Amino acid sequence: MSGTHITVLLNEAVEALCIRPDGVYVDATFGRGGHSRAILAQLGPAGRLYALDRDPAAVAAGAAMNDARLTLLHTPFSGMCAALAEHSVGQVDGVLFDLGVSSPQLDEAARGFSFRFDAPLDMRMDTSRGQTAADWLNQAAEEEIAQVVRDYGEERFAKAVARAIVKSRTETPLATTRQLATLVAGAVRTRERGQDPATRTFQAVRIFINRELEEIEATLPQAASMLKPGGRLAVISFHSLEDRLVKRYLRSESLGEQAPPEIPIAAANLRPGRLRLLGKAVRPSPAECQANPRARSATLRCAERTTAPW
């Protein structure tokens, strides 16, 4: 059903947080509240959950939950610390991220995220602010479009896609998802089995418009710095660009301060790791992937805050 969101790795992610009944937790990607409901189910009366989302539709949907332990905050990742500080929240017991686009965003035609519908070419996660995909594609330089499609979509035919967009907009400005999908289909010379030729370009434009990778880079240090010693960080990513950022950050913080090879510095004089990696990356079971094909690319990585000072 359109707008229905099936929460990915629900049990695995919430179990990784090791919920304390009186703890304080952050669901940094509320979506439609799947993870939040599971966290609240394990919290006692004194527990608190702060749920963030940049999408006004998600915040509005969450208001219907009517749970005194839940506080909904309309903010992007990068505003996490500031938004929580306004509610006098300092350190927390756990933070959960479910990155990427949600099913309601993909399935609601008017949002312009999907090439499956003919709709306004919007793609903003926060529809209350910022530039739409159509605005950007109609004014960006060909070289910039090619770079975005190549870097964020890993599209081999990025130059051809950009060339087709710039040529077409001189006659008719881009306004709909169908226009963009048709242009891309004509520019992508070979198709990957089972994948629409527009998939990579739509992903790339969406990531760029919402600054998704920059938001991840900005928020991971914020989330980790807010954890109490022993607090947990759980991050679900859905494509290699996201997962690479998460993996590198967690690994860097687990290693601690590293001395240059040419400078002999005693290990005791270097800052130890501020995070401890918890097990290997977790991926959905075959049964979950069969029930929810959108789960197939998901990867869950978890870490625990050490006692090393931030």
C-alpha positions as CSV (number, residue, x, y, z in Angstrom):
1,M,0.0,0.0,0.0
2,S,1.3,3.5,-0.9
3,G,2.9,5.2,2.1
4,T,3.3,2.0,4.1
5,H,6.8,1.7,5.7
6,I,8.2,-1.6,6.8
7,T,10.9,-1.0,9.3
8,V,14.2,-2.7,8.3
9,L,16.3,-4.7,10.8
10,L,13.8,-3.6,13.5
11,N,14.7,-6.2,16.2
12,E,18.4,-6.2,15.5
13,A,18.8,-2.4,15.7
14,V,16.8,-2.0,18.9
15,E,18.5,-5.0,20.5
16,A,21.8,-3.4,19.7
17,L,20.9,-0.4,21.9
18,C,20.4,-2.6,25.0
19,I,17.5,-0.5,26.2
20,R,17.4,0.6,29.8
21,P,13.9,1.2,31.1
22,D,14.9,4.6,32.6
23,G,17.3,5.5,29.8
24,V,17.3,8.4,27.4
25,Y,17.4,7.5,23.7
26,V,17.4,9.3,20.3
27,D,15.8,7.9,17.1
28,A,17.5,10.2,14.7
29,T,15.3,9.1,11.7
30,F,11.7,8.8,12.9
31,G,10.2,8.0,9.5
32,R,6.9,6.5,10.5
33,G,8.0,5.4,13.9
34,G,8.8,1.7,13.6
35,H,12.0,1.8,15.6
36,S,10.5,4.4,18.0
37,R,7.6,2.2,18.9
38,A,9.9,-0.7,19.6
39,I,12.1,1.5,21.8
40,L,9.1,2.9,23.7
41,A,7.8,-0.7,24.3
42,Q,11.0,-1.3,26.3
43,L,11.1,2.0,28.1
44,G,9.6,2.4,31.6
45,P,7.6,5.5,32.8
46,A,10.9,7.4,33.5
47,G,12.4,6.6,30.1
48,R,12.6,9.2,27.4
49,L,12.8,9.1,23.6
50,Y,13.7,12.0,21.4
51,A,12.8,11.4,17.7
52,L,14.2,13.6,14.9
53,D,13.1,13.9,11.3
54,R,13.6,16.6,8.7
55,D,10.4,15.6,6.9
56,P,7.3,17.6,8.1
57,A,5.0,14.7,7.0
58,A,6.9,12.3,9.3
59,V,6.7,14.7,12.3
60,A,3.0,15.2,11.7
61,A,2.5,11.4,11.5
62,G,4.4,11.0,14.8
63,A,2.2,13.4,16.6
64,A,-0.6,10.8,16.5
65,M,1.4,8.5,18.8
66,N,0.5,10.7,21.8
67,D,3.1,9.2,24.2
68,A,4.3,11.5,27.0
69,R,7.8,9.8,26.9
70,L,8.2,10.8,23.2
71,T,9.4,14.2,22.0
72,L,9.4,14.8,18.2
73,L,11.8,17.3,16.8
74,H,11.7,18.7,13.2
75,T,15.4,19.0,12.4
76,P,18.0,17.5,10.0
77,F,20.8,15.4,11.4
78,S,23.2,18.3,11.6
79,G,20.9,20.0,14.0
80,M,20.9,17.2,16.5
81,C,22.9,18.6,19.3
82,A,21.3,22.1,19.1
83,A,17.8,20.6,19.0
84,L,18.4,18.4,22.0
85,A,20.1,21.2,23.9
86,E,16.9,23.2,23.7
87,H,15.3,20.4,25.6
88,S,18.1,20.3,28.2
89,V,19.3,16.9,26.9
90,G,23.0,16.3,27.4
91,Q,24.3,12.8,27.4
92,V,22.1,9.9,26.2
93,D,22.1,6.1,26.5
94,G,21.7,5.4,22.8
95,V,21.3,6.8,19.3
96,L,19.8,5.0,16.3
97,F,20.0,6.0,12.6
98,D,18.0,4.5,9.8
99,L,19.6,6.3,6.8
100,G,18.3,7.0,3.4
101,V,14.8,7.6,2.0
102,S,11.7,6.2,3.5
103,S,9.0,4.2,1.8
104,P,6.3,6.9,2.2
105,Q,8.7,9.3,0.5
106,L,9.2,6.9,-2.4
107,D,5.6,5.8,-2.7
108,E,4.0,9.3,-2.5
109,A,4.1,10.4,-6.1
110,A,3.9,14.1,-5.3
111,R,7.3,14.0,-3.5
112,G,9.1,13.4,-6.8
113,F,11.5,10.8,-5.4
114,S,10.5,8.0,-7.7
115,F,10.7,7.4,-11.5
116,R,7.7,5.1,-11.2
117,F,5.3,8.0,-11.1
118,D,4.9,11.1,-13.2
119,A,5.1,13.9,-10.6
120,P,6.7,17.3,-9.9
121,L,10.5,16.9,-9.8
122,D,10.9,17.9,-6.1
123,M,13.0,15.3,-4.1
124,R,13.3,17.4,-1.0
125,M,13.0,15.5,2.3
126,D,12.1,18.8,4.0
127,T,9.5,20.3,1.8
128,S,9.4,23.5,3.8
129,R,12.8,24.7,2.6
130,G,15.6,24.4,0.1
131,Q,16.0,24.0,-3.7
132,T,14.0,21.4,-5.6
133,A,15.6,18.9,-8.0
134,A,13.9,20.7,-10.9
135,D,15.3,24.1,-9.8
136,W,18.9,22.7,-9.6
137,L,18.8,20.6,-12.8
138,N,17.5,23.6,-14.8
139,Q,20.3,25.9,-13.9
140,A,23.4,23.8,-12.9
141,A,26.3,23.5,-15.3
142,E,26.7,20.4,-17.3
143,E,30.0,19.5,-15.6
144,E,28.4,19.9,-12.1
145,I,25.4,17.6,-13.1
146,A,27.9,15.0,-14.5
147,Q,29.9,15.1,-11.3
148,V,26.9,14.6,-9.1
149,V,25.5,11.7,-11.1
150,R,28.9,10.1,-11.3
151,D,29.9,10.5,-7.6
152,Y,26.6,10.0,-5.9
153,G,25.0,7.6,-8.4
154,E,28.1,5.7,-9.5
155,E,26.7,6.0,-13.0
156,R,29.0,5.1,-15.8
157,F,27.1,7.3,-18.3
158,A,27.1,10.4,-16.1
159,K,28.5,12.6,-18.9
160,A,25.9,11.4,-21.4
161,V,23.1,11.9,-18.8
162,A,24.2,15.5,-18.0
163,R,24.6,16.3,-21.7
164,A,21.0,15.1,-22.4
165,I,19.6,17.1,-19.5
166,V,21.3,20.4,-20.6
167,K,20.3,19.9,-24.2
168,S,16.7,19.2,-23.4
169,R,16.2,22.1,-20.9
170,T,17.1,24.6,-23.6
171,E,13.9,23.7,-25.3
172,T,11.7,22.7,-22.4
173,P,12.6,23.2,-18.7
174,L,12.6,20.0,-16.6
175,A,9.6,19.8,-14.4
176,T,8.5,16.2,-13.9
177,T,10.0,12.9,-12.9
178,R,8.9,11.3,-16.2
179,Q,10.8,13.9,-18.2
180,L,14.0,13.1,-16.3
181,A,13.5,9.3,-16.4
182,T,12.9,9.5,-20.2
183,L,16.1,11.6,-20.7
184,V,18.2,9.2,-18.6
185,A,16.8,6.1,-20.4
186,G,17.9,7.6,-23.7
187,A,21.4,8.4,-22.4
188,V,22.2,5.2,-20.5
189,R,23.4,2.8,-23.3
190,T,23.4,-0.5,-21.3
191,R,21.0,-1.5,-18.5
192,E,21.7,-3.5,-15.4
193,R,19.6,-6.5,-15.1
194,G,16.5,-5.9,-13.0
195,Q,17.3,-2.2,-12.6
196,D,15.6,0.8,-14.3
197,P,18.2,2.9,-16.1
198,A,17.0,6.0,-14.1
199,T,17.8,4.4,-10.7
200,R,21.3,5.7,-10.3
201,T,20.6,9.2,-11.5
202,F,17.5,9.6,-9.3
203,Q,19.6,8.4,-6.3
204,A,22.4,10.8,-7.1
205,V,20.1,13.9,-7.5
206,R,18.2,13.0,-4.3
207,I,21.5,12.6,-2.3
208,F,22.8,15.9,-3.6
209,I,19.6,17.9,-3.1
210,N,19.3,16.8,0.5
211,R,23.0,16.9,1.3
212,E,22.6,13.4,2.6
213,L,26.3,12.5,2.9
214,E,27.3,15.8,4.4
215,E,24.5,15.4,6.9
216,I,25.9,11.9,7.9
217,E,29.4,13.3,8.2
218,A,28.1,16.1,10.4
219,T,26.0,14.0,12.7
220,L,28.0,11.0,13.5
221,P,30.5,12.9,15.7
222,Q,27.5,14.7,17.4
223,A,25.8,11.4,18.1
224,A,28.9,9.7,19.5
225,S,29.9,12.7,21.6
226,M,26.4,12.6,23.3
227,L,26.7,9.0,24.4
228,K,27.3,8.2,28.0
229,P,30.1,5.7,28.7
230,G,28.5,2.4,27.7
231,G,26.0,4.1,25.5
232,R,25.2,2.5,22.1
233,L,25.3,3.8,18.5
234,A,23.4,1.8,15.9
235,V,23.4,2.9,12.2
236,I,21.5,1.3,9.3
237,S,22.7,2.3,5.8
238,F,21.3,1.4,2.5
239,H,24.0,1.9,-0.1
240,S,27.8,1.8,-0.4
241,L,28.3,5.6,-0.1
242,E,26.5,5.8,3.2
243,D,28.0,2.6,4.6
244,R,31.5,3.7,3.7
245,L,31.2,6.9,5.7
246,V,29.8,5.0,8.7
247,K,32.4,2.2,8.6
248,R,35.3,4.6,8.3
249,Y,34.0,6.8,11.1
250,L,33.4,4.0,13.6
251,R,36.7,2.4,12.7
252,S,38.6,5.7,13.2
253,E,37.0,6.3,16.6
254,S,37.7,2.8,17.7
255,L,41.4,3.0,16.9
256,G,41.9,6.2,18.8
257,E,44.7,8.7,18.2
258,Q,47.3,7.4,15.8
259,A,50.9,8.7,15.8
260,P,52.6,9.3,12.4
261,P,54.8,6.2,11.6
262,E,58.0,8.4,11.6
263,I,57.4,9.8,15.1
264,P,58.0,7.5,18.1
265,I,55.2,8.4,20.5
266,A,54.4,6.0,23.4
267,A,50.9,4.5,23.2
268,A,50.2,5.8,26.7
269,N,50.5,9.4,25.4
270,L,47.9,8.9,22.7
271,R,44.2,9.3,23.2
272,P,42.5,5.8,23.3
273,G,39.5,5.0,21.1
274,R,36.3,6.7,22.1
275,L,34.1,3.9,20.6
276,R,34.3,0.1,20.7
277,L,33.0,-1.8,17.7
278,L,30.3,-4.3,18.5
279,G,30.6,-7.4,16.3
280,K,30.4,-7.6,12.6
281,A,28.1,-5.7,10.2
282,V,24.5,-7.2,10.4
283,R,22.4,-7.7,7.3
284,P,18.8,-8.7,6.8
285,S,17.9,-12.4,6.8
286,P,16.7,-14.0,3.6
287,A,13.2,-14.1,5.1
288,E,13.2,-10.4,5.7
289,C,14.5,-9.7,2.2
290,Q,11.8,-11.8,0.7
291,A,9.1,-10.1,2.8
292,N,10.5,-6.6,2.1
293,P,12.7,-6.4,-1.0
294,R,13.8,-2.8,0.0
295,A,15.7,-4.4,2.9
296,R,18.2,-6.2,0.6
297,S,20.9,-3.5,0.7
298,A,20.6,-2.7,4.4
299,T,23.7,-2.9,6.7
300,L,23.6,-2.3,10.4
301,R,26.8,-1.3,12.2
302,C,27.0,-0.8,16.0
303,A,29.5,0.7,18.5
304,E,29.7,1.4,22.2
305,R,31.1,4.5,23.9
306,T,34.2,3.9,26.0
307,T,35.3,5.9,29.0
308,A,37.9,7.9,26.9
309,P,37.1,11.6,27.2
310,W,35.6,13.4,24.2
